[in-house]
Amino acid sequence: MVRSTSKFLFIILLILTHTTFTSAIVDPTMVLYLPFDEGSGKTAEDLSNFGNHATMKGGDKTKWADGKFKGGIELTSGGYLVVADADSLDLTNAMTIHMWAKLMVKTGECCQGGVEKEPAWQAGEYNFLAEYNGGILLQMMELPDPCNDDLVGPGIIDKTWHHVGGTWDGKTIRIYLDGKEVGEMPCKGKLSKGSGDLFIGCRGGSGRWTEGFLDEIKIYNRPLLEEEIAADMEDPKQNLVVSPKDKVSTTWALVKKSILE
């Protein structure tokens, strides 16, 4: 196994090193990227390497709209999107989830769904909410109880675009608002591989509805550093297309990390 992995890494390095033309090399640790720039149809295209496209649900309660960057999605109660279950979305050891959100009103529920894997509170679940009891939350069902909802960042229901995100490295959860870390908490554990779909704007298509706008949703299978989150915030497509000549070392490091973990 070690020999085959090393051989694969060597081949990738050769490709990156000797490529002389500018090529689209997407960050291999990014497992979902929905820029919502289509403006029509019922499918939001995933620009990661994994083809985790999202399907719009809820009829006219899910609409194309102006986003923070070009297009976005407007959601009202009953509107949401679904991404089919995929191995690439089983994040068992680490993750980053971040997005732009403009929330318009409070709802009668505790929360407004952002991104949640699995349709309910079950094995393999992870959940990032731009609104949770007046704050921001990243939670996973299988982590210790204090990690479920004790770390809540500042609230953002003010009809203004905010960049919100969370990371987990297997040991610590960190919450980010507008490119800056606003809280962290020890949260050591490991998640199961889930078998359910990923939902955007709700919990399982049955509640925790988002009332507002979402844009530029990204998920990684590693914890981004604060400067990486800030870079994504300023230019969501900054790590979508790179030149092997200029960024071979960065891309190589990401490829190696994603394979060895």
C-alpha positions as CSV (number, residue, x, y, z in Angstrom):
1,M,0.0,0.0,0.0
2,V,2.8,2.4,0.9
3,R,4.6,1.6,-2.4
4,S,1.5,2.1,-4.5
5,T,0.6,5.4,-2.8
6,S,4.2,6.7,-3.2
7,K,4.1,5.7,-6.9
8,F,0.8,7.6,-7.3
9,L,2.2,10.7,-5.6
10,F,5.3,10.6,-7.8
11,I,3.1,10.4,-11.0
12,I,1.0,13.4,-9.8
13,L,4.2,15.4,-9.0
14,L,5.6,14.7,-12.5
15,I,2.4,15.9,-14.1
16,L,2.3,19.1,-12.1
17,T,6.0,19.8,-12.6
18,H,6.3,19.1,-16.3
19,T,3.0,20.7,-17.4
20,T,4.0,23.7,-19.5
21,F,0.5,25.1,-20.2
22,T,-2.0,26.7,-17.9
23,S,-4.5,24.1,-16.8
24,A,-7.6,24.0,-14.6
25,I,-6.4,22.2,-11.5
26,V,-9.1,22.4,-8.9
27,D,-8.1,22.1,-5.2
28,P,-8.5,18.3,-4.7
29,T,-9.6,18.7,-1.1
30,M,-12.6,20.8,-2.2
31,V,-15.6,18.4,-2.4
32,L,-18.4,20.8,-3.1
33,Y,-18.5,24.3,-4.7
34,L,-21.8,25.8,-5.6
35,P,-21.4,29.4,-7.0
36,F,-25.1,29.5,-8.1
37,D,-24.4,31.4,-11.3
38,E,-26.7,29.5,-13.6
39,G,-29.7,31.8,-13.3
40,S,-32.1,29.3,-14.7
41,G,-33.1,25.6,-14.6
42,K,-33.4,23.4,-11.5
43,T,-29.8,22.3,-11.1
44,A,-26.9,24.2,-9.4
45,E,-23.6,22.9,-10.8
46,D,-20.8,21.8,-8.5
47,L,-17.5,23.1,-9.7
48,S,-15.4,20.8,-7.6
49,N,-13.8,17.6,-9.1
50,F,-16.6,15.5,-7.7
51,G,-19.8,16.5,-9.6
52,N,-21.9,16.9,-6.5
53,H,-24.6,19.0,-8.2
54,A,-27.6,20.3,-6.3
55,T,-31.2,20.0,-7.3
56,M,-33.7,22.8,-6.4
57,K,-36.7,21.7,-4.4
58,G,-39.9,23.4,-3.2
59,G,-41.1,25.0,-6.3
60,D,-41.1,28.8,-6.3
61,K,-39.8,28.9,-2.8
62,T,-36.4,28.3,-4.2
63,K,-35.4,31.0,-6.7
64,W,-32.4,32.2,-8.6
65,A,-31.4,35.6,-7.3
66,D,-28.6,38.2,-7.2
67,G,-25.9,36.8,-5.0
68,K,-22.8,38.3,-3.3
69,F,-20.9,37.3,-6.4
70,K,-23.0,37.3,-9.6
71,G,-25.8,34.8,-9.0
72,G,-27.2,33.4,-5.8
73,I,-30.2,31.5,-4.3
74,E,-33.2,33.0,-2.5
75,L,-35.0,30.7,-0.1
76,T,-38.3,31.0,1.7
77,S,-40.0,28.5,4.0
78,G,-40.4,25.2,2.1
79,G,-37.6,25.9,-0.3
80,Y,-34.3,24.0,-0.3
81,L,-31.7,22.1,-2.4
82,V,-30.5,18.5,-2.3
83,V,-27.2,17.0,-3.2
84,A,-27.3,13.2,-3.6
85,D,-25.2,11.1,-1.2
86,A,-21.7,10.5,-2.3
87,D,-18.5,9.1,-0.8
88,S,-16.7,12.4,-1.3
89,L,-19.2,14.0,1.1
90,D,-18.4,11.5,4.0
91,L,-16.2,13.8,6.1
92,T,-15.1,11.6,9.0
93,N,-11.9,13.3,10.2
94,A,-11.9,16.9,9.1
95,M,-13.9,19.5,7.2
96,T,-14.4,23.1,6.3
97,I,-17.9,24.5,5.4
98,H,-18.3,28.2,4.4
99,M,-20.6,30.4,2.4
100,W,-22.1,33.9,2.0
101,A,-25.4,34.4,3.7
102,K,-28.0,37.2,3.9
103,L,-30.7,36.3,6.3
104,M,-33.8,38.4,6.2
105,V,-36.0,37.5,9.2
106,K,-36.2,35.4,12.3
107,T,-38.3,32.2,12.1
108,G,-40.3,30.4,14.7
109,E,-37.7,27.6,14.8
110,C,-34.4,27.5,16.6
111,C,-32.5,27.5,13.4
112,Q,-32.2,28.2,9.7
113,G,-30.6,25.4,7.8
114,G,-27.3,26.1,6.0
115,V,-25.7,22.8,4.9
116,E,-26.5,19.5,6.6
117,K,-25.4,16.0,5.6
118,E,-28.0,13.3,6.5
119,P,-31.7,14.1,6.7
120,A,-31.8,13.9,10.5
121,W,-29.7,13.7,13.7
122,Q,-28.0,10.4,12.9
123,A,-24.6,8.8,12.4
124,G,-22.5,10.6,9.9
125,E,-24.3,13.9,10.4
126,Y,-22.6,17.2,10.1
127,N,-24.3,20.6,10.0
128,F,-23.3,24.2,9.5
129,L,-26.0,26.8,10.3
130,A,-25.7,30.5,9.6
131,E,-28.5,30.9,12.2
132,Y,-28.7,28.8,15.4
133,N,-30.5,30.4,18.4
134,G,-29.1,33.8,17.4
135,G,-25.6,32.7,16.3
136,I,-23.5,30.6,14.0
137,L,-22.9,26.9,14.6
138,L,-20.9,23.9,13.2
139,Q,-22.0,20.7,14.9
140,M,-21.7,16.9,14.4
141,M,-23.9,14.3,16.0
142,E,-21.1,11.9,17.0
143,L,-18.9,14.4,18.8
144,P,-19.1,14.9,22.6
145,D,-22.2,16.6,23.8
146,P,-20.7,20.0,24.5
147,C,-19.6,20.2,20.9
148,N,-23.2,20.0,19.7
149,D,-24.2,23.6,20.5
150,D,-22.0,25.2,23.1
151,L,-19.8,27.0,20.6
152,V,-22.1,29.6,18.9
153,G,-20.7,32.6,17.0
154,P,-22.3,36.0,16.6
155,G,-25.7,36.4,14.9
156,I,-26.1,37.7,11.4
157,I,-29.9,38.3,10.9
158,D,-29.6,41.9,9.6
159,K,-30.4,41.7,5.9
160,T,-26.8,42.1,5.1
161,W,-24.4,39.7,3.3
162,H,-21.9,38.0,5.7
163,H,-19.3,35.4,5.1
164,V,-19.8,32.5,7.6
165,G,-17.9,29.3,8.1
166,G,-16.6,26.6,10.3
167,T,-13.7,24.2,10.4
168,W,-12.9,20.9,12.2
169,D,-9.5,19.2,12.3
170,G,-10.6,16.1,14.3
171,K,-9.7,17.8,17.5
172,T,-11.1,21.4,17.4
173,I,-14.0,23.3,15.9
174,R,-13.5,26.9,14.9
175,I,-16.1,29.4,13.8
176,Y,-15.5,32.2,11.4
177,L,-17.4,35.4,10.6
178,D,-16.4,37.7,7.7
179,G,-13.0,36.1,7.4
180,K,-12.0,36.2,11.1
181,E,-12.1,33.4,13.7
182,V,-14.7,34.3,16.4
183,G,-14.5,31.1,18.5
184,E,-13.0,27.7,19.0
185,M,-13.7,24.6,21.2
186,P,-11.9,21.2,21.7
187,C,-14.0,18.6,19.9
188,K,-12.1,15.4,19.4
189,G,-13.7,12.5,17.7
190,K,-14.4,10.7,14.4
191,L,-17.6,10.6,12.3
192,S,-19.2,7.6,10.6
193,K,-19.7,7.4,6.9
194,G,-23.3,8.6,6.3
195,S,-25.7,7.2,3.8
196,G,-28.1,10.2,3.5
197,D,-28.2,13.1,1.1
198,L,-26.9,16.6,1.8
199,F,-29.5,19.3,2.3
200,I,-29.1,23.1,1.8
201,G,-31.5,25.5,3.4
202,C,-33.3,23.0,5.7
203,R,-33.1,19.8,7.7
204,G,-34.1,16.9,5.7
205,G,-36.6,18.8,3.6
206,S,-39.0,19.1,6.5
207,G,-38.0,22.1,8.7
208,R,-35.4,24.6,9.8
209,W,-36.1,26.6,6.7
210,T,-33.8,29.4,5.6
211,E,-35.4,32.8,5.0
212,G,-32.9,34.7,2.9
213,F,-30.1,34.3,0.4
214,L,-27.2,32.0,0.1
215,D,-24.2,32.1,-2.2
216,E,-20.8,30.6,-2.9
217,I,-21.2,27.4,-0.7
218,K,-17.9,25.5,-0.4
219,I,-17.0,22.3,1.5
220,Y,-13.5,20.9,1.9
221,N,-12.3,17.6,3.4
222,R,-9.7,19.4,5.4
223,P,-9.6,22.4,7.9
224,L,-8.7,25.6,6.0
225,L,-6.5,28.2,7.7
226,E,-7.9,31.6,8.5
227,E,-6.0,33.1,5.6
228,E,-7.4,30.6,3.2
229,I,-10.9,31.3,4.4
230,A,-10.3,35.0,3.9
231,A,-8.9,34.4,0.4
232,D,-12.1,32.4,-0.5
233,M,-14.2,35.2,1.0
234,E,-12.6,37.8,-1.2
235,D,-12.4,35.7,-4.3
236,P,-14.4,32.4,-4.3
237,K,-12.8,31.2,-7.5
238,Q,-9.2,32.0,-6.5
239,N,-8.4,28.3,-6.0
240,L,-10.5,27.0,-8.8
241,V,-8.0,27.5,-11.7
242,V,-4.3,27.7,-11.1
243,S,-1.2,27.7,-13.2
244,P,1.1,24.7,-12.5
245,K,4.1,26.9,-13.3
246,D,3.2,29.4,-10.6
247,K,1.5,27.3,-8.0
248,V,2.9,23.8,-8.3
249,S,4.2,23.6,-4.7
250,T,0.8,24.7,-3.2
251,T,-1.2,22.3,-5.4
252,W,1.3,19.4,-4.7
253,A,1.0,20.0,-1.0
254,L,-2.8,19.8,-1.1
255,V,-2.8,16.6,-3.3
256,K,-0.3,14.9,-1.0
257,K,-2.3,15.8,2.1
258,S,-5.6,14.7,0.7
259,I,-4.2,11.3,-0.4
260,L,-2.3,10.5,2.8
261,E,-5.0,11.3,5.3
